[in-house]
Amino acid sequence: MSGKRRRLIGKVISNKMQKTVVVIVERTERHRLYGKVISHRRRYKAHDEGNTCQVGDTVQIVESMPLSRDKRWAVEAVLTSGAQPAEVAA
């Protein structure tokens, strides 16, 4: 059954909750009548058991059973790290 789950790739935009990250997934499509390219963004709350994801990381999320009212996805893998260098305090 695990092979039939949907998988999406997106970017972490928030990790302020415990064991939860907010991932934004962008997709583009062409308008069927006018031909204009339209981009769509959707935010998903995903379960991050080890609190390993940071803001800016590119992650792969996979469908899961409902974990809360909003969480139906889980982080499967961190594809690239988007760690920003620490700011130097003057």
N, CA, C and O atoms as a GROMACS GRO file, in nm:
protein
  360
    1MET      N    1   0.082  -0.120   0.000
    1MET     CA    2   0.000   0.000   0.000
    1MET      C    3   0.086   0.126   0.000
    1MET      O    4   0.044   0.229  -0.054
    2SER      N    5   0.205   0.119   0.060
    2SER     CA    6   0.287   0.240   0.070
    2SER      C    7   0.334   0.288  -0.067
    2SER      O    8   0.369   0.405  -0.080
    3GLY      N    9   0.336   0.202  -0.169
    3GLY     CA   10   0.378   0.243  -0.301
    3GLY      C   11   0.276   0.329  -0.372
    3GLY      O   12   0.309   0.393  -0.472
    4LYS      N   13   0.152   0.332  -0.325
    4LYS     CA   14   0.046   0.408  -0.391
    4LYS      C   15   0.024   0.546  -0.330
    4LYS      O   16  -0.064   0.620  -0.373
    5ARG      N   17   0.103   0.581  -0.231
    5ARG     CA   18   0.087   0.712  -0.168
    5ARG      C   19   0.143   0.821  -0.258
    5ARG      O   20   0.243   0.802  -0.328
    6ARG      N   21   0.076   0.937  -0.255
    6ARG     CA   22   0.126   1.050  -0.333
    6ARG      C   23   0.248   1.109  -0.265
    6ARG      O   24   0.258   1.111  -0.142
    7ARG      N   25   0.341   1.157  -0.346
    7ARG     CA   26   0.461   1.221  -0.295
    7ARG      C   27   0.474   1.357  -0.362
    7ARG      O   28   0.453   1.370  -0.483
    8LEU      N   29   0.510   1.457  -0.284
    8LEU     CA   30   0.527   1.592  -0.336
    8LEU      C   31   0.661   1.646  -0.290
    8LEU      O   32   0.714   1.604  -0.186
    9ILE      N   33   0.717   1.738  -0.367
    9ILE     CA   34   0.843   1.803  -0.331
    9ILE      C   35   0.814   1.950  -0.311
    9ILE      O   36   0.750   2.015  -0.395
   10GLY      N   37   0.860   2.003  -0.199
   10GLY     CA   38   0.836   2.143  -0.168
   10GLY      C   39   0.942   2.200  -0.078
   10GLY      O   40   1.041   2.135  -0.046
   11LYS      N   41   0.920   2.324  -0.036
   11LYS     CA   42   1.017   2.397   0.046
   11LYS      C   43   0.956   2.427   0.183
   11LYS      O   44   0.839   2.466   0.193
   12VAL      N   45   1.035   2.408   0.288
   12VAL     CA   46   0.990   2.435   0.424
   12VAL      C   47   0.987   2.586   0.445
   12VAL      O   48   1.087   2.655   0.424
   13ILE      N   49   0.870   2.638   0.487
   13ILE     CA   50   0.860   2.782   0.510
   13ILE      C   51   0.841   2.814   0.658
   13ILE      O   52   0.853   2.930   0.698
   14SER      N   53   0.811   2.712   0.739
   14SER     CA   54   0.796   2.735   0.883
   14SER      C   55   0.822   2.605   0.958
   14SER      O   56   0.778   2.498   0.917
   15ASN      N   57   0.894   2.617   1.069
   15ASN     CA   58   0.916   2.502   1.156
   15ASN      C   59   0.896   2.541   1.303
   15ASN      O   60   0.963   2.487   1.391
   16LYS      N   61   0.805   2.632   1.327
   16LYS     CA   62   0.786   2.686   1.462
   16LYS      C   63   0.703   2.596   1.551
   16LYS      O   64   0.698   2.616   1.673
   17MET      N   65   0.636   2.496   1.494
   17MET     CA   66   0.557   2.403   1.574
   17MET      C   67   0.641   2.282   1.610
   17MET      O   68   0.742   2.253   1.546
   18GLN      N   69   0.599   2.212   1.715
   18GLN     CA   70   0.671   2.092   1.755
   18GLN      C   71   0.630   1.976   1.664
   18GLN      O   72   0.512   1.947   1.648
   19LYS      N   73   0.730   1.911   1.605
   19LYS     CA   74   0.711   1.795   1.518
   19LYS      C   75   0.624   1.823   1.396
   19LYS      O   76   0.567   1.731   1.338
   20THR      N   77   0.614   1.949   1.356
   20THR     CA   78   0.534   1.986   1.239
   20THR      C   79   0.609   2.093   1.161
   20THR      O   80   0.666   2.186   1.218
   21VAL      N   81   0.608   2.079   1.029
   21VAL     CA   82   0.662   2.183   0.941
   21VAL      C   83   0.556   2.221   0.840
   21VAL      O   84   0.468   2.141   0.808
   22VAL      N   85   0.564   2.343   0.790
   22VAL     CA   86   0.476   2.389   0.684
   22VAL      C   87   0.557   2.390   0.556
   22VAL      O   88   0.661   2.455   0.547
   23VAL      N   89   0.508   2.316   0.456
   23VAL     CA   90   0.578   2.301   0.329
   23VAL      C   91   0.494   2.365   0.220
   23VAL      O   92   0.373   2.341   0.212
   24ILE      N   93   0.557   2.446   0.136
   24ILE     CA   94   0.487   2.507   0.024
   24ILE      C   95   0.528   2.433  -0.103
   24ILE      O   96   0.646   2.414  -0.131
   25VAL      N   97   0.427   2.392  -0.179
   25VAL     CA   98   0.449   2.318  -0.304
   25VAL      C   99   0.400   2.406  -0.418
   25VAL      O  100   0.284   2.450  -0.419
   26GLU      N  101   0.488   2.431  -0.514
   26GLU     CA  102   0.452   2.514  -0.628
   26GLU      C  103   0.441   2.427  -0.753
   26GLU      O  104   0.523   2.338  -0.774
   27ARG      N  105   0.340   2.453  -0.833
   27ARG     CA  106   0.326   2.384  -0.960
   27ARG      C  107   0.279   2.484  -1.064
   27ARG      O  108   0.213   2.583  -1.032
   28THR      N  109   0.313   2.456  -1.188
   28THR     CA  110   0.271   2.544  -1.297
   28THR      C  111   0.189   2.464  -1.397
   28THR      O  112   0.211   2.344  -1.417
   29GLU      N  113   0.096   2.531  -1.458
   29GLU     CA  114   0.017   2.468  -1.563
   29GLU      C  115  -0.021   2.575  -1.664
   29GLU      O  116  -0.018   2.695  -1.636
   30ARG      N  117  -0.056   2.530  -1.782
   30ARG     CA  118  -0.096   2.621  -1.888
   30ARG      C  119  -0.248   2.630  -1.892
   30ARG      O  120  -0.317   2.528  -1.884
   31HIS      N  121  -0.300   2.752  -1.903
   31HIS     CA  122  -0.444   2.772  -1.910
   31HIS      C  123  -0.496   2.705  -2.037
   31HIS      O  124  -0.439   2.722  -2.145
   32ARG      N  125  -0.604   2.630  -2.023
   32ARG     CA  126  -0.648   2.548  -2.138
   32ARG      C  127  -0.701   2.631  -2.253
   32ARG      O  128  -0.692   2.587  -2.368
   33LEU      N  129  -0.757   2.750  -2.227
   33LEU     CA  130  -0.812   2.832  -2.335
   33LEU      C  131  -0.714   2.937  -2.384
   33LEU      O  132  -0.692   2.953  -2.504
   34TYR      N  133  -0.654   3.010  -2.289
   34TYR     CA  134  -0.572   3.124  -2.326
   34TYR      C  135  -0.424   3.092  -2.338
   34TYR      O  136  -0.348   3.170  -2.396
   35GLY      N  137  -0.380   2.978  -2.286
   35GLY     CA  138  -0.241   2.938  -2.302
   35GLY      C  139  -0.144   3.004  -2.207
   35GLY      O  140  -0.024   2.977  -2.215
   36LYS      N  141  -0.191   3.089  -2.118
   36LYS     CA  142  -0.102   3.156  -2.024
   36LYS      C  143  -0.056   3.057  -1.917
   36LYS      O  144  -0.133   2.972  -1.872
   37VAL      N  145   0.071   3.068  -1.878
   37VAL     CA  146   0.125   2.981  -1.774
   37VAL      C  147   0.085   3.037  -1.638
   37VAL      O  148   0.112   3.153  -1.608
   38ILE      N  149   0.020   2.955  -1.559
   38ILE     CA  150  -0.029   2.995  -1.428
   38ILE      C  151   0.043   2.913  -1.322
   38ILE      O  152   0.056   2.791  -1.335
   39SER      N  153   0.091   2.979  -1.216
   39SER     CA  154   0.156   2.906  -1.108
   39SER      C  155   0.062   2.899  -0.989
   39SER      O  156  -0.005   2.997  -0.954
   40HIS      N  157   0.059   2.784  -0.927
   40HIS     CA  158  -0.024   2.760  -0.810
   40HIS      C  159   0.067   2.726  -0.693
   40HIS      O  160   0.167   2.656  -0.710
   41ARG      N  161   0.033   2.774  -0.575
   41ARG     CA  162   0.105   2.741  -0.452
   41ARG      C  163   0.007   2.682  -0.353
   41ARG      O  164  -0.107   2.728  -0.341
   42ARG      N  165   0.051   2.580  -0.284
   42ARG     CA  166  -0.033   2.519  -0.182
   42ARG      C  167   0.053   2.487  -0.061
   42ARG      O  168   0.166   2.440  -0.075
   43ARG      N  169  -0.001   2.513   0.057
   43ARG     CA  170   0.072   2.489   0.181
   43ARG      C  171   0.021   2.362   0.246
   43ARG      O  172  -0.100   2.340   0.257
   44TYR      N  173   0.113   2.278   0.287
   44TYR     CA  174   0.080   2.153   0.355
   44TYR      C  175   0.149   2.151   0.490
   44TYR      O  176   0.264   2.194   0.503
   45LYS      N  177   0.079   2.102   0.592
   45LYS     CA  178   0.142   2.077   0.720
   45LYS      C  179   0.186   1.932   0.722
   45LYS      O  180   0.105   1.842   0.697
   46ALA      N  181   0.313   1.909   0.751
   46ALA     CA  182   0.369   1.775   0.745
   46ALA      C  183   0.433   1.739   0.878
   46ALA      O  184   0.488   1.825   0.947
   47HIS      N  185   0.426   1.612   0.914
   47HIS     CA  186   0.482   1.561   1.038
   47HIS      C  187   0.633   1.543   1.023
   47HIS      O  188   0.679   1.480   0.928
   48ASP      N  189   0.708   1.599   1.117
   48ASP     CA  190   0.854   1.589   1.119
   48ASP      C  191   0.893   1.534   1.256
   48ASP      O  192   0.912   1.610   1.350
   49GLU      N  193   0.905   1.404   1.266
   49GLU     CA  194   0.921   1.337   1.396
   49GLU      C  195   1.043   1.386   1.473
   49GLU      O  196   1.034   1.408   1.593
   50GLY      N  197   1.155   1.403   1.406
   50GLY     CA  198   1.278   1.439   1.477
   50GLY      C  199   1.307   1.588   1.482
   50GLY      O  200   1.414   1.626   1.528
   51ASN      N  201   1.217   1.671   1.435
   51ASN     CA  202   1.240   1.816   1.425
   51ASN      C  203   1.371   1.846   1.352
   51ASN      O  204   1.449   1.931   1.396
   52THR      N  205   1.395   1.777   1.241
   52THR     CA  206   1.521   1.791   1.168
   52THR      C  207   1.515   1.896   1.059
   52THR      O  208   1.620   1.945   1.018
   53CYS      N  209   1.398   1.932   1.012
   53CYS     CA  210   1.386   2.026   0.900
   53CYS      C  211   1.406   2.169   0.947
   53CYS      O  212   1.363   2.207   1.056
   54GLN      N  213   1.472   2.247   0.862
   54GLN     CA  214   1.494   2.388   0.887
   54GLN      C  215   1.426   2.468   0.776
   54GLN      O  216   1.396   2.416   0.669
   55VAL      N  217   1.402   2.595   0.803
   55VAL     CA  218   1.341   2.682   0.703
   55VAL      C  219   1.434   2.691   0.582
   55VAL      O  220   1.554   2.716   0.598
   56GLY      N  221   1.379   2.671   0.463
   56GLY     CA  222   1.458   2.677   0.341
   56GLY      C  223   1.495   2.541   0.287
   56GLY      O  224   1.540   2.531   0.173
   57ASP      N  225   1.477   2.435   0.364
   57ASP     CA  226   1.509   2.300   0.316
   57ASP      C  227   1.410   2.258   0.208
   57ASP      O  228   1.292   2.293   0.214
   58THR      N  229   1.457   2.184   0.111
   58THR     CA  230   1.371   2.120   0.013
   58THR      C  231   1.346   1.978   0.059
   58THR      O  232   1.440   1.901   0.080
   59VAL      N  233   1.218   1.944   0.075
   59VAL     CA  234   1.183   1.814   0.132
   59VAL      C  235   1.085   1.740   0.042
   59VAL      O  236   1.017   1.799  -0.041
   60GLN      N  237   1.081   1.609   0.061
   60GLN     CA  238   0.981   1.526  -0.006
   60GLN      C  239   0.882   1.482   0.102
   60GLN      O  240   0.922   1.428   0.205
   61ILE      N  241   0.753   1.508   0.077
   61ILE     CA  242   0.650   1.468   0.172
   61ILE      C  243   0.565   1.359   0.110
   61ILE      O  244   0.550   1.350  -0.012
   62VAL      N  245   0.508   1.276   0.196
   62VAL     CA  246   0.430   1.161   0.150
   62VAL      C  247   0.298   1.161   0.226
   62VAL      O  248   0.292   1.201   0.343
   63GLU      N  249   0.193   1.116   0.160
   63GLU     CA  250   0.062   1.107   0.224
   63GLU      C  251   0.068   1.011   0.342
   63GLU      O  252   0.140   0.911   0.338
   64SER      N  253  -0.008   1.042   0.447
   64SER     CA  254  -0.016   0.953   0.562
   64SER      C  255  -0.158   0.958   0.616
   64SER      O  256  -0.244   1.032   0.567
   65MET      N  257  -0.181   0.878   0.718
   65MET     CA  258  -0.312   0.883   0.782
   65MET      C  259  -0.327   1.017   0.854
   65MET      O  260  -0.226   1.082   0.881
   66PRO      N  261  -0.447   1.060   0.884
   66PRO     CA  262  -0.464   1.186   0.955
   66PRO      C  263  -0.399   1.182   1.093
   66PRO      O  264  -0.428   1.094   1.174
   67LEU      N  265  -0.310   1.279   1.118
   67LEU     CA  266  -0.240   1.286   1.245
   67LEU      C  267  -0.299   1.394   1.335
   67LEU      O  268  -0.284   1.388   1.457
   68SER      N  269  -0.366   1.491   1.277
   68SER     CA  270  -0.436   1.594   1.352
   68SER      C  271  -0.540   1.653   1.258
   68SER      O  272  -0.568   1.597   1.152
   69ARG      N  273  -0.598   1.765   1.297
   69ARG     CA  274  -0.701   1.826   1.213
   69ARG      C  275  -0.646   1.869   1.078
   69ARG      O  276  -0.715   1.859   0.977
   70ASP      N  277  -0.522   1.916   1.075
   70ASP     CA  278  -0.464   1.969   0.952
   70ASP      C  279  -0.355   1.881   0.891
   70ASP      O  280  -0.326   1.893   0.772
   71LYS      N  281  -0.294   1.793   0.970
   71LYS     CA  282  -0.179   1.716   0.921
   71LYS      C  283  -0.223   1.585   0.857
   71LYS      O  284  -0.281   1.499   0.923
   72ARG      N  285  -0.193   1.572   0.727
   72ARG     CA  286  -0.217   1.447   0.655
   72ARG      C  287  -0.095   1.406   0.574
   72ARG      O  288  -0.104   1.318   0.489
   73TRP      N  289   0.018   1.469   0.600
   73TRP     CA  290   0.142   1.443   0.526
   73TRP      C  291   0.254   1.423   0.626
   73TRP      O  292   0.247   1.469   0.740
   74ALA      N  293   0.359   1.353   0.583
   74ALA     CA  294   0.477   1.331   0.667
   74ALA      C  295   0.601   1.356   0.582
   74ALA      O  296   0.603   1.329   0.462
   75VAL      N  297   0.705   1.408   0.647
   75VAL     CA  298   0.830   1.432   0.577
   75VAL      C  299   0.899   1.298   0.554
   75VAL      O  300   0.925   1.223   0.648
   76GLU      N  301   0.927   1.269   0.428
   76GLU     CA  302   0.992   1.142   0.394
   76GLU      C  303   1.143   1.158   0.386
   76GLU      O  304   1.218   1.071   0.432
   77ALA      N  305   1.189   1.268   0.326
   77ALA     CA  306   1.333   1.289   0.311
   77ALA      C  307   1.362   1.437   0.295
   77ALA      O  308   1.281   1.512   0.240
   78VAL      N  309   1.479   1.478   0.344
   78VAL     CA  310   1.529   1.613   0.320
   78VAL      C  311   1.620   1.604   0.199
   78VAL      O  312   1.725   1.539   0.204
   79LEU      N  313   1.581   1.668   0.089
   79LEU     CA  314   1.656   1.658  -0.036
   79LEU      C  315   1.775   1.752  -0.038
   79LEU      O  316   1.887   1.709  -0.070
   80THR      N  317   1.753   1.878  -0.006
   80THR     CA  318   1.864   1.973   0.002
   80THR      C  319   1.845   2.059   0.125
   80THR      O  320   1.732   2.086   0.167
   81SER      N  321   1.955   2.100   0.182
   81SER     CA  322   1.951   2.184   0.301
   81SER      C  323   1.959   2.329   0.259
   81SER      O  324   2.043   2.366   0.177
   82GLY      N  325   1.872   2.410   0.315
   82GLY     CA  326   1.870   2.552   0.281
   82GLY      C  327   1.918   2.636   0.396
   82GLY      O  328   1.872   2.749   0.415
   83ALA      N  329   2.011   2.582   0.473
   83ALA     CA  330   2.061   2.653   0.591
   83ALA      C  331   2.128   2.783   0.550
   83ALA      O  332   2.211   2.786   0.459
   84GLN      N  333   2.090   2.890   0.616
   84GLN     CA  334   2.146   3.020   0.590
   84GLN      C  335   2.258   3.045   0.692
   84GLN      O  336   2.248   3.000   0.806
   85PRO      N  337   2.364   3.114   0.653
   85PRO     CA  338   2.471   3.140   0.748
   85PRO      C  339   2.423   3.228   0.863
   85PRO      O  340   2.340   3.316   0.844
   86ALA      N  341   2.476   3.201   0.980
   86ALA     CA  342   2.436   3.277   1.099
   86ALA      C  343   2.477   3.423   1.086
   86ALA      O  344   2.586   3.454   1.036
   87GLU      N  345   2.389   3.512   1.130
   87GLU     CA  346   2.418   3.655   1.121
   87GLU      C  347   2.517   3.693   1.230
   87GLU      O  348   2.510   3.643   1.343
   88VAL      N  349   2.606   3.781   1.196
   88VAL     CA  350   2.706   3.827   1.292
   88VAL      C  351   2.650   3.946   1.368
   88VAL      O  352   2.613   4.048   1.309
   89ALA      N  353   2.645   3.932   1.501
   89ALA     CA  354   2.593   4.042   1.583
   89ALA      C  355   2.702   4.146   1.603
   89ALA      O  356   2.815   4.112   1.640
   90ALA      N  357   2.670   4.271   1.580
   90ALA     CA  358   2.771   4.377   1.594
   90ALA      C  359   2.773   4.432   1.733
   90ALA      O  360   2.852   4.522   1.763
   0.00000   0.00000   0.00000
